[in-house]
Amino acid sequence: MRRSLCLVLAPLAIACGPADPCNDASGEICTWLGVPETAMFSEEGAFRLEANTYLPQDGIFDSLGRFVFIDFNNHRIRRIDEEGFVTTIAGSGMLGDGVAGSEGLPLPEGPATDFAFNHPTDLAFDPVDDNILFVAAWHNSRIVRVDLPNNLARTECATGARDFGGDGGPAAAAFLDLPSSLAFDADRTMYIMDQANQVLRRISPEGVIDTFAGIVEERTIGTKPDGSPLTDIKGWPGYAGDGGPKEQARFHATVGQAADPSSRIALANGKLYIADTENHVIRAIDLETGIVDRVVGKVETRTGDFDGNPTTPETTETRGFPGFAGDGGPALDAALAGPRDLEVLPDGTMYIADTLNHCIRKVDPAGIITTVAGVCGQQGFAGDNGPANEALLDKPYGIEIAPDGALIIADTGNQVFRRVAP
């Protein structure tokens, strides 16, 4: 196989030869990984600009500056090495649920590259050992631990049954329902967005799980054959809680048969930030006080048929509604559309994947919002080697900040990662 010329020109920054469209002009965008508008899987060892992806979701940099990313519809976790070549570090590529033993049942632990994922969505390194990678295995409804040097994977949290339960007990015996995102604080407490359960879960360093934020309640969802009520206990979608305790908050991650990954979280500056996707706002929980606040996006009270069912009576709701507005003004007056991901820097600067607006928004430390990549409201692929805010994106699902300060965008609908030079 032909190997393209690629040199490491600066510490932790990958740059390549004449075929590489990326440059260091501040604010310019380029295709950094993948083949635009081509959804496929490429053989191991392909150069990053020749390595196809299939609905890339997000990525993370390791301590050596290598980019580890989610190849969502190829059911793999892959990595770009120091020379720019792509290999798989976890996932067999076969849709499934773990490593099968001799009787076809999942083994408690097995080779990471033989592990059958079902649409992984988020990654986090162990804060005290970056040889250990944790994966939000979304459709597996599990959190998977990957020991990278030893090529071993095992389930860290949840049985795989799509349900809610287990609070107060061992995380391995708990139930999650489409965990879409995870993050660690410095003492190794893990936070999980339990997407279909509409709550945030927490796992202590000792391995005990509880519900960190959101209301869990029993509701009637139907009738049993004997005529008695059929009930379910979990969190339910809604909007509530601003200015109050996290236990009284409601969130609205994407739900339904056609649901996609949503509501990723980020920890920074003593707060847990949530892309509250279907409420079209960004919210934050103060880890010391437990108070929830809206930090980006406006809420309104509207009356209408919000479930799209003409037989359902109109309702009045107070929440965020999708739209685009606010650039150049206060972030709390802005309109977003289905934000899926966010990154927060130590100085308070926030980047938001404004997914259904097909753009990336930025909130500066003074709270002013602008667009930094994509033309909000326009979907497509265009603009490489030009200003990022004049380029076109297609449903960006993920964002990450590179060690050199560049913005890395999972341009999901275009099947590539794009880079915006710092």
C-alpha positions as semicolon CSV with decimal commas, in nm:
position;residue;x (nm);y (nm);z (nm)
1;M;0,000;0,000;0,000
2;R;0,124;0,348;-0,084
3;R;0,212;0,553;0,224
4;S;0,183;0,929;0,180
5;L;0,459;1,162;0,293
6;C;0,390;1,288;0,644
7;L;0,626;1,463;0,885
8;V;0,588;1,578;1,242
9;L;0,673;1,947;1,207
10;A;0,593;2,059;1,559
11;P;0,533;1,891;1,896
12;L;0,188;1,733;1,913
13;A;0,088;1,881;1,576
14;I;0,048;1,660;1,271
15;A;0,109;1,820;0,934
16;C;0,173;1,658;0,601
17;G;0,325;1,703;0,256
18;P;0,201;1,882;-0,055
19;A;-0,120;1,677;-0,083
20;D;-0,235;1,798;0,259
21;P;-0,492;2,079;0,220
22;C;-0,438;2,206;0,575
23;N;-0,236;2,516;0,651
24;D;-0,181;2,736;0,953
25;A;-0,361;3,051;0,839
26;S;-0,568;3,146;1,144
27;G;-0,937;3,077;1,106
28;E;-0,905;2,876;0,783
29;I;-1,075;2,539;0,748
30;C;-0,963;2,219;0,576
31;T;-1,049;1,853;0,555
32;W;-0,822;1,687;0,810
33;L;-0,939;1,324;0,818
34;G;-1,152;1,125;0,577
35;V;-1,271;1,152;0,218
36;P;-1,549;1,411;0,177
37;E;-1,898;1,277;0,113
38;T;-1,774;0,915;0,102
39;A;-1,910;0,680;0,369
40;M;-1,696;0,367;0,378
41;F;-1,434;0,180;0,579
42;S;-1,068;0,196;0,482
43;E;-0,806;-0,071;0,539
44;E;-0,571;-0,049;0,834
45;G;-0,278;0,187;0,788
46;A;-0,440;0,424;0,539
47;F;-0,316;0,781;0,547
48;R;-0,566;1,007;0,723
49;L;-0,672;1,189;0,405
50;E;-0,731;0,854;0,235
51;A;-0,903;0,687;0,533
52;N;-1,279;0,676;0,490
53;T;-1,513;0,708;0,787
54;Y;-1,885;0,643;0,821
55;L;-2,078;0,902;1,021
56;P;-1,785;1,010;1,242
57;Q;-1,913;1,128;1,579
58;D;-1,635;1,279;1,787
59;G;-1,277;1,231;1,902
60;I;-1,023;1,298;2,173
61;F;-0,646;1,355;2,185
62;D;-0,422;1,134;2,395
63;S;-0,117;1,254;2,590
64;L;0,105;1,199;2,284
65;G;-0,113;1,420;2,064
66;R;-0,265;1,132;1,870
67;F;-0,628;1,169;1,770
68;V;-0,859;0,887;1,882
69;F;-1,196;0,900;1,711
70;I;-1,532;0,728;1,680
71;D;-1,610;0,569;1,345
72;F;-1,976;0,539;1,438
73;N;-2,134;0,335;1,162
74;N;-1,822;0,120;1,125
75;H;-1,858;0,036;1,498
76;R;-1,492;0,106;1,569
77;I;-1,260;0,327;1,772
78;R;-0,964;0,433;1,555
79;R;-0,648;0,638;1,604
80;I;-0,421;0,854;1,389
81;D;-0,056;0,780;1,470
82;E;0,227;1,034;1,482
83;E;0,280;1,005;1,107
84;G;-0,085;1,044;1,015
85;F;-0,183;0,682;0,950
86;V;-0,510;0,536;1,079
87;T;-0,553;0,207;1,264
88;T;-0,827;0,048;1,474
89;I;-0,767;0,025;1,849
90;A;-1,107;-0,115;1,953
91;G;-1,398;-0,271;1,773
92;S;-1,423;-0,561;1,532
93;G;-1,648;-0,372;1,293
94;M;-1,918;-0,633;1,341
95;L;-2,230;-0,491;1,503
96;G;-2,279;-0,677;1,829
97;D;-2,237;-0,682;2,205
98;G;-1,892;-0,769;2,327
99;V;-1,647;-1,052;2,258
100;A;-1,814;-1,386;2,194
101;G;-1,690;-1,694;2,378
102;S;-1,697;-2,054;2,261
103;E;-2,072;-2,079;2,327
104;G;-2,149;-1,748;2,162
105;L;-2,206;-1,566;2,491
106;P;-2,013;-1,245;2,566
107;L;-1,691;-1,297;2,760
108;P;-1,634;-1,081;3,070
109;E;-1,313;-0,958;2,905
110;G;-1,156;-1,008;2,565
111;P;-0,942;-0,853;2,293
112;A;-1,046;-0,493;2,233
113;T;-1,006;-0,530;1,857
114;D;-1,248;-0,825;1,867
115;F;-1,509;-0,637;2,071
116;A;-1,836;-0,599;1,879
117;F;-1,968;-0,249;1,945
118;N;-2,311;-0,123;1,849
119;H;-2,262;0,245;1,758
120;P;-2,018;0,392;2,014
121;T;-2,067;0,766;2,069
122;D;-1,819;0,916;2,316
123;L;-1,472;0,866;2,466
124;A;-1,287;0,963;2,782
125;F;-0,946;0,870;2,917
126;D;-0,901;0,766;3,277
127;P;-0,778;1,087;3,446
128;V;-0,497;0,902;3,628
129;D;-0,400;0,654;3,356
130;D;-0,433;0,749;2,991
131;N;-0,362;0,392;2,888
132;I;-0,724;0,327;2,985
133;L;-0,996;0,451;2,753
134;F;-1,367;0,449;2,837
135;V;-1,628;0,424;2,563
136;A;-1,995;0,521;2,573
137;A;-2,124;0,217;2,385
138;W;-2,454;0,376;2,291
139;H;-2,670;0,103;2,141
140;N;-2,501;-0,150;2,370
141;S;-2,635;0,055;2,664
142;R;-2,304;0,002;2,840
143;I;-1,984;0,183;2,934
144;V;-1,685;-0,018;2,809
145;R;-1,331;0,000;2,950
146;V;-1,043;-0,050;2,706
147;D;-0,692;-0,131;2,829
148;L;-0,498;-0,004;2,527
149;P;-0,148;-0,152;2,589
150;N;-0,294;-0,496;2,656
151;N;-0,571;-0,481;2,389
152;L;-0,837;-0,581;2,642
153;A;-1,197;-0,462;2,670
154;R;-1,460;-0,525;2,936
155;T;-1,790;-0,376;3,044
156;E;-1,745;-0,121;3,321
157;C;-2,106;-0,018;3,371
158;A;-2,451;-0,167;3,298
159;T;-2,583;-0,505;3,193
160;G;-2,679;-0,400;2,840
161;A;-3,054;-0,415;2,905
162;R;-3,219;-0,087;2,798
163;D;-3,379;0,015;3,126
164;F;-3,334;0,233;3,433
165;G;-3,212;0,098;3,765
166;G;-2,929;0,007;3,997
167;D;-2,883;0,327;4,194
168;G;-2,692;0,267;4,515
169;G;-2,535;-0,055;4,389
170;P;-2,241;-0,163;4,174
171;A;-2,224;0,010;3,836
172;A;-2,168;-0,321;3,656
173;A;-2,516;-0,438;3,762
174;A;-2,698;-0,116;3,676
175;F;-2,925;-0,037;3,381
176;L;-2,866;0,243;3,130
177;D;-3,067;0,336;2,822
178;L;-2,852;0,473;2,538
179;P;-2,565;0,636;2,729
180;S;-2,447;0,902;2,485
181;S;-2,166;1,075;2,671
182;L;-1,929;1,046;2,965
183;A;-1,678;1,264;3,147
184;F;-1,447;1,235;3,448
185;D;-1,360;1,480;3,720
186;A;-1,015;1,485;3,880
187;D;-1,099;1,230;4,151
188;R;-1,215;0,972;3,889
189;T;-1,588;1,023;3,943
190;M;-1,756;0,940;3,612
191;Y;-2,060;1,131;3,486
192;I;-2,285;0,978;3,220
193;M;-2,563;1,124;3,007
194;D;-2,823;0,847;3,022
195;Q;-2,991;0,970;2,706
196;A;-3,319;0,777;2,682
197;N;-3,363;0,795;3,059
198;Q;-3,329;1,177;3,045
199;V;-3,103;1,192;3,350
200;L;-2,737;1,224;3,438
201;R;-2,587;0,930;3,624
202;R;-2,271;0,926;3,836
203;I;-2,026;0,648;3,925
204;S;-1,805;0,697;4,230
205;P;-1,436;0,598;4,224
206;E;-1,548;0,293;4,427
207;G;-1,782;0,184;4,147
208;V;-2,120;0,277;4,299
209;I;-2,379;0,434;4,066
210;D;-2,647;0,691;4,142
211;T;-2,860;0,951;3,965
212;F;-2,676;1,282;3,973
213;A;-2,930;1,513;3,810
214;G;-3,284;1,490;3,678
215;I;-3,620;1,378;3,810
216;V;-3,694;1,005;3,824
217;E;-4,061;0,917;3,863
218;E;-4,317;0,648;3,795
219;R;-4,569;0,713;3,517
220;T;-4,847;0,512;3,358
221;I;-4,755;0,423;3,000
222;G;-5,037;0,184;2,910
223;T;-5,264;-0,094;3,030
224;K;-5,179;-0,456;3,112
225;P;-5,390;-0,743;2,968
226;D;-5,573;-0,766;3,303
227;G;-5,672;-0,400;3,280
228;S;-5,434;-0,276;3,547
229;P;-5,201;0,018;3,475
230;L;-4,869;-0,048;3,306
231;T;-4,609;0,181;3,461
232;D;-4,245;0,270;3,412
233;I;-3,992;0,436;3,640
234;K;-3,726;0,658;3,481
235;G;-3,660;1,018;3,387
236;W;-3,897;1,182;3,137
237;P;-3,824;1,451;2,879
238;G;-3,912;1,810;2,959
239;Y;-3,771;2,144;3,062
240;A;-3,750;2,252;3,425
241;G;-3,517;2,344;3,703
242;D;-3,328;2,660;3,608
243;G;-3,206;2,832;3,921
244;G;-3,289;2,532;4,137
245;P;-3,137;2,206;4,259
246;K;-3,019;1,952;4,003
247;E;-3,254;1,687;4,144
248;Q;-3,550;1,896;4,023
249;A;-3,424;1,954;3,669
250;R;-3,568;1,808;3,350
251;F;-3,372;1,763;3,029
252;H;-3,475;1,662;2,679
253;A;-3,234;1,439;2,494
254;T;-3,350;1,297;2,160
255;V;-3,592;1,004;2,191
256;G;-3,788;0,773;1,962
257;Q;-3,717;0,495;1,715
258;A;-3,516;0,729;1,491
259;A;-3,322;0,890;1,777
260;D;-2,962;0,980;1,718
261;P;-2,689;1,046;1,977
262;S;-2,749;1,370;2,164
263;S;-2,689;1,574;2,478
264;R;-2,316;1,532;2,526
265;I;-2,160;1,669;2,842
266;A;-1,837;1,845;2,939
267;L;-1,669;1,917;3,273
268;A;-1,483;2,245;3,318
269;N;-1,423;2,510;3,582
270;G;-1,625;2,338;3,853
271;K;-1,933;2,287;3,636
272;L;-2,093;2,010;3,436
273;Y;-2,220;2,145;3,104
274;I;-2,498;1,974;2,907
275;A;-2,598;2,023;2,546
276;D;-2,972;1,999;2,618
277;T;-3,042;1,898;2,259
278;E;-3,419;1,898;2,219
279;N;-3,454;2,202;2,443
280;H;-3,208;2,378;2,209
281;V;-3,008;2,531;2,495
282;I;-2,685;2,474;2,690
283;R;-2,720;2,428;3,063
284;A;-2,469;2,400;3,348
285;I;-2,470;2,239;3,690
286;D;-2,247;2,391;3,957
287;L;-2,074;2,089;4,113
288;E;-2,038;2,263;4,450
289;T;-2,388;2,403;4,493
290;G;-2,583;2,163;4,269
291;I;-2,771;2,453;4,109
292;V;-2,876;2,427;3,743
293;D;-2,864;2,728;3,513
294;R;-2,921;2,796;3,145
295;V;-2,602;2,947;2,998
296;V;-2,669;2,959;2,621
297;G;-2,996;2,985;2,432
298;K;-3,329;3,148;2,509
299;V;-3,651;2,994;2,636
300;E;-4,001;3,100;2,537
301;T;-4,359;3,004;2,612
302;R;-4,545;2,881;2,303
303;T;-4,872;2,704;2,231
304;G;-4,889;2,445;1,956
305;D;-4,892;2,082;1,843
306;F;-4,535;1,996;1,941
307;D;-4,548;1,619;1,887
308;G;-4,652;1,641;1,521
309;N;-4,972;1,444;1,584
310;P;-5,277;1,633;1,449
311;T;-5,508;1,441;1,685
312;T;-5,324;1,563;1,994
313;P;-5,463;1,878;2,156
314;E;-5,236;2,180;2,146
315;T;-5,027;2,236;2,458
316;T;-4,845;2,530;2,609
317;E;-4,475;2,474;2,677
318;T;-4,190;2,684;2,812
319;R;-3,856;2,572;2,670
320;G;-3,606;2,650;2,398
321;F;-3,725;2,624;2,038
322;P;-3,502;2,559;1,735
323;G;-3,380;2,852;1,531
324;F;-3,083;3,068;1,449
325;A;-3,031;3,409;1,604
326;G;-2,811;3,610;1,833
327;D;-2,465;3,642;1,678
328;G;-2,285;3,940;1,821
329;G;-2,509;3,955;2,127
330;P;-2,555;3,784;2,465
331;A;-2,550;3,404;2,449
332;L;-2,864;3,386;2,664
333;D;-3,058;3,562;2,386
334;A;-2,933;3,331;2,110
335;A;-3,124;3,059;1,926
336;L;-2,972;2,716;1,862
337;A;-3,103;2,413;1,674
338;G;-3,037;2,069;1,817
339;P;-2,693;2,123;1,975
340;R;-2,517;1,788;2,022
341;D;-2,174;1,864;2,166
342;L;-1,971;2,133;2,340
343;E;-1,621;2,210;2,464
344;V;-1,533;2,456;2,741
345;L;-1,184;2,600;2,784
346;P;-1,024;2,701;3,116
347;D;-1,088;3,071;3,043
348;G;-1,460;3,000;2,998
349;T;-1,466;3,011;2,619
350;M;-1,726;2,764;2,491
351;Y;-1,760;2,599;2,150
352;I;-2,096;2,447;2,053
353;A;-2,181;2,202;1,776
354;D;-2,503;2,370;1,661
355;T;-2,586;2,055;1,471
356;L;-2,913;2,127;1,294
357;N;-2,794;2,477;1,206
358;H;-2,489;2,310;1,041
359;C;-2,242;2,539;1,215
360;I;-2,013;2,581;1,515
361;R;-2,085;2,865;1,756
362;K;-1,849;3,024;2,007
363;V;-1,928;3,199;2,334
364;D;-1,647;3,417;2,463
365;P;-1,572;3,470;2,835
366;A;-1,787;3,786;2,829
367;G;-2,087;3,580;2,716
368;I;-2,105;3,701;2,355
369;I;-2,192;3,442;2,089
370;T;-2,059;3,426;1,732
371;T;-2,031;3,170;1,453
372;V;-1,678;3,038;1,393
373;A;-1,735;2,762;1,136
374;G;-2,007;2,697;0,884
375;V;-2,282;2,923;0,752
376;C;-2,566;2,868;0,997
377;G;-2,877;2,746;0,821
378;Q;-2,692;2,624;0,511
379;Q;-2,610;2,254;0,470
380;G;-2,343;2,119;0,235
381;F;-1,973;2,072;0,176
382;A;-1,759;2,365;0,065
383;G;-1,495;2,610;0,175
384;D;-1,170;2,419;0,229
385;N;-0,867;2,650;0,239
386;G;-1,084;2,950;0,312
387;P;-1,238;3,122;0,616
388;A;-1,416;2,868;0,835
389;N;-1,717;3,093;0,882
390;E;-1,775;3,094;0,505
391;A;-1,751;2,715;0,468
392;L;-2,042;2,471;0,458
393;L;-2,086;2,184;0,705
394;D;-2,340;1,902;0,723
395;K;-2,474;1,817;1,069
396;P;-2,158;1,849;1,279
397;Y;-2,204;1,616;1,575
398;G;-1,877;1,661;1,760
399;I;-1,602;1,910;1,838
400;E;-1,263;1,882;2,007
401;I;-0,977;2,121;2,076
402;A;-0,637;1,998;1,953
403;P;-0,322;2,041;2,162
404;D;-0,214;2,326;1,933
405;G;-0,548;2,505;1,983
406;A;-0,701;2,405;1,649
407;L;-1,072;2,326;1,640
408;I;-1,146;1,973;1,516
409;I;-1,502;1,927;1,386
410;A;-1,679;1,598;1,324
411;D;-1,850;1,705;1,001
412;T;-2,071;1,401;1,031
413;G;-2,295;1,434;0,728
414;N;-1,990;1,496;0,510
415;Q;-1,813;1,184;0,653
416;V;-1,499;1,376;0,753
417;F;-1,326;1,567;1,029
418;R;-1,248;1,930;0,945
419;R;-0,977;2,143;1,110
420;V;-0,991;2,515;1,182
421;A;-0,646;2,662;1,239
422;P;-0,603;2,856;1,566
